[in-house]
Amino acid sequence: MLAASFAALSASLTYADDIMASRYGNTTIATDAKGVQTKIYYAAGGTFTGKQGTMNFKGTWNVADGKVCLHFDTPVPGYPEPFCPPVAAHKIGDKWKAGDRDVTLVKGVQ
């Protein structure tokens, strides 16, 4: 019983320190100045998938120096390689700016 409690506490402390934890299992929607929407789905292991219109993409991500850097397996229109906007913890429903993009975190995979 004590071991199970310790394991649960350790997992929640790990996520508490993970600035990206709220994004796992949810959708980050970035909309550029032209209205083009990009949806990104982050996984805890440092990978992501996404879509922009009919284009699907994937890659890896890492957090360093106050930025989240996305490394795309194939180029995505409108995004440099790598794409490294500032990162901060957010909760479901939050809206913020990342460069010239409006970003929203929504619940679930959409």
Backbone hydrogen bonds in HBPLUS format (Angstrom, degrees):
<---DONOR---> <-ACCEPTOR-->    atom                        ^
c    i                          cat <-CA-CA->   ^        H-A-AA   ^      H-
h    n   atom  resd res      DA  || num        DHA   H-A  angle D-A-AA Bond
n    s   type  num  typ     dist DA aas  dist angle  dist       angle   num
A0005-SER N   A0001-MET O   3.03 MM   4  6.32 158.7  2.07 151.3 157.1     1
A0006-PHE N   A0002-LEU O   2.93 MM   4  6.16 158.9  1.98 149.2 155.1     2
A0007-ALA N   A0003-ALA O   2.92 MM   4  6.13 157.2  1.97 147.9 154.1     3
A0008-ALA N   A0004-ALA O   3.00 MM   4  6.22 159.8  2.05 149.0 153.8     4
A0009-LEU N   A0005-SER O   2.97 MM   4  6.18 159.5  2.01 149.2 155.0     5
A0010-SER N   A0006-PHE O   2.86 MM   4  6.04 158.8  1.90 150.4 156.5     6
A0011-ALA N   A0007-ALA O   3.03 MM   4  6.22 157.9  2.08 147.4 152.7     7
A0012-SER N   A0008-ALA O   3.07 MM   4  6.32 160.7  2.11 147.9 152.8     8
A0013-LEU N   A0009-LEU O   2.92 MM   4  6.11 152.4  1.99 149.3 157.2     9
A0014-THR N   A0010-SER O   2.94 MM   4  6.10 150.9  2.02 145.1 153.1    10
A0015-TYR N   A0011-ALA O   3.08 MM   4  6.37 162.3  2.12 150.2 153.6    11
A0016-ALA N   A0012-SER O   2.90 MM   4  6.02 144.5  2.03 137.5 148.1    12
A0017-ASP N   A0013-LEU O   3.17 MM   4  6.40 137.9  2.36 139.6 148.4    13
A0017-ASP N   A0014-THR O   3.20 MM   3  5.35 133.6  2.43  98.3 109.9    14
A0018-ASP N   A0015-TYR O   2.98 MM   3  4.79 148.7  2.08  97.8 107.8    15
A0021-ALA N   A0018-ASP O   3.12 MM   3  5.37 166.9  2.13 114.6 118.8    16
A0023-ARG N   A0020-MET O   2.88 MM   3  5.60 157.3  1.93 126.9 134.3    17
A0024-TYR N   A0021-ALA O   3.26 MM   3  5.63 149.6  2.35 109.5 116.9    18
A0026-ASN N   A0023-ARG O   3.06 MM   3  5.17 159.0  2.10 128.7 127.1    19
A0027-THR N   A0106-VAL O   3.03 MM  79  5.30 167.3  2.05 152.6 155.8    20
A0106-VAL N   A0027-THR O   2.88 MM  79  5.30 170.4  1.89 162.1 163.0    21
A0028-THR N   A0040-ILE O   2.99 MM  12  5.13 174.5  1.99 155.5 156.9    22
A0040-ILE N   A0028-THR O   2.81 MM  12  5.13 160.2  1.85 148.5 155.4    23
A0029-ILE N   A0104-THR O   2.83 MM  75  5.22 171.6  1.83 162.2 163.8    24
A0104-THR N   A0029-ILE O   2.89 MM  75  5.22 148.2  2.00 141.9 152.4    25
A0030-ALA N   A0038-THR O   2.83 MM   8  5.15 169.6  1.84 157.5 159.6    26
A0038-THR N   A0030-ALA O   2.78 MM   8  5.15 152.3  1.85 150.1 159.5    27
A0031-THR N   A0102-ASP O   2.80 MM  71  5.20 160.9  1.84 150.5 157.1    28
A0102-ASP N   A0031-THR O   2.93 MM  71  5.20 161.7  1.96 149.2 148.5    29
A0032-ASP N   A0036-VAL O   3.03 MM   4  5.46 159.0  2.07 145.4 147.5    30
A0035-GLY N   A0032-ASP O   2.91 MM   3  5.30 162.2  1.94 115.9 121.3    31
A0039-LYS N   A0051-LYS O   2.89 MM  12  5.37 170.0  1.90 162.2 163.8    32
A0051-LYS N   A0039-LYS O   2.93 MM  12  5.37 146.8  2.04 142.4 152.3    33
A0041-TYR N   A0049-THR O   2.79 MM   8  5.30 169.7  1.80 162.2 160.9    34
A0049-THR N   A0041-TYR O   3.08 MM   8  5.30 152.2  2.16 138.5 146.2    35
A0043-ALA N   A0047-THR O   2.87 MM   4  5.38 156.4  1.92 167.7 159.7    36
A0046-GLY N   A0043-ALA O   3.20 MM   3  6.00 161.5  2.24 127.9 127.8    37
A0061-TRP N   A0046-GLY O   2.84 MM  15  5.09 157.2  1.89 127.2 131.6    38
A0048-PHE N   A0059-GLY O   3.02 MM  11  5.52 150.6  2.10 140.2 138.0    39
A0059-GLY N   A0048-PHE O   3.05 MM  11  5.52 146.8  2.16 152.1 148.5    40
A0050-GLY N   A0057-PHE O   2.91 MM   7  5.27 139.3  2.07 149.6 143.0    41
A0057-PHE N   A0050-GLY O   2.95 MM   7  5.27 158.2  2.00 138.2 138.8    42
A0052-GLN N   A0055-MET O   2.84 MM   3  5.23 154.9  1.91 149.7 158.2    43
A0055-MET N   A0052-GLN O   3.01 MM   3  5.23 154.3  2.08 133.7 130.6    44
A0073-ASP N   A0058-LYS O   2.88 MM  15  5.92 173.2  1.89 155.1 152.8    45
A0060-THR N   A0071-HIS O   3.03 MM  11  5.29 150.5  2.12 144.5 149.2    46
A0071-HIS N   A0060-THR O   2.81 MM  11  5.29 172.3  1.81 167.7 168.4    47
A0062-ASN N   A0069-CYS O   3.10 MM   7  5.44 141.2  2.25 136.3 148.0    48
A0069-CYS N   A0062-ASN O   2.80 MM   7  5.44 166.5  1.82 167.9 166.9    49
A0064-ALA N   A0067-LYS O   2.93 MM   3  5.48 155.8  1.99 154.4 162.1    50
A0067-LYS N   A0064-ALA O   2.97 MM   3  5.48 150.3  2.06 117.3 126.2    51
A0087-VAL N   A0066-GLY O   2.96 MM  21  5.74 155.2  2.03 133.1 132.9    52
A0068-VAL N   A0085-PRO O   3.04 MM  17  5.96 156.1  2.10 172.0 176.9    53
A0070-LEU N   A0083-PHE O   2.77 MM  13  5.16 166.0  1.78 150.6 152.9    54
A0083-PHE N   A0070-LEU O   3.02 MM  13  5.16 158.7  2.07 147.2 150.6    55
A0079-TYR N   A0076-VAL O   3.07 MM   3  5.73 153.9  2.14 149.9 149.0    56
A0094-ASP N   A0091-LYS O   2.97 MM   3  5.69 162.4  2.00 147.8 149.4    57
A0093-GLY N   A0105-LEU O   2.72 MM  12  5.51 169.9  1.73 160.4 162.3    58
A0105-LEU N   A0094-ASP O   3.14 MM  11  5.75 155.1  2.20 156.9 162.1    59
A0096-TRP N   A0103-VAL O   2.90 MM   7  5.27 154.4  1.97 144.8 152.6    60
A0103-VAL N   A0096-TRP O   2.75 MM   7  5.27 169.7  1.76 170.7 168.4    61
A0098-ALA N   A0101-ARG O   2.92 MM   3  5.19 160.6  1.96 147.8 153.2    62
A0101-ARG N   A0098-ALA O   3.11 MM   3  5.19 159.9  2.15 117.4 122.2    63
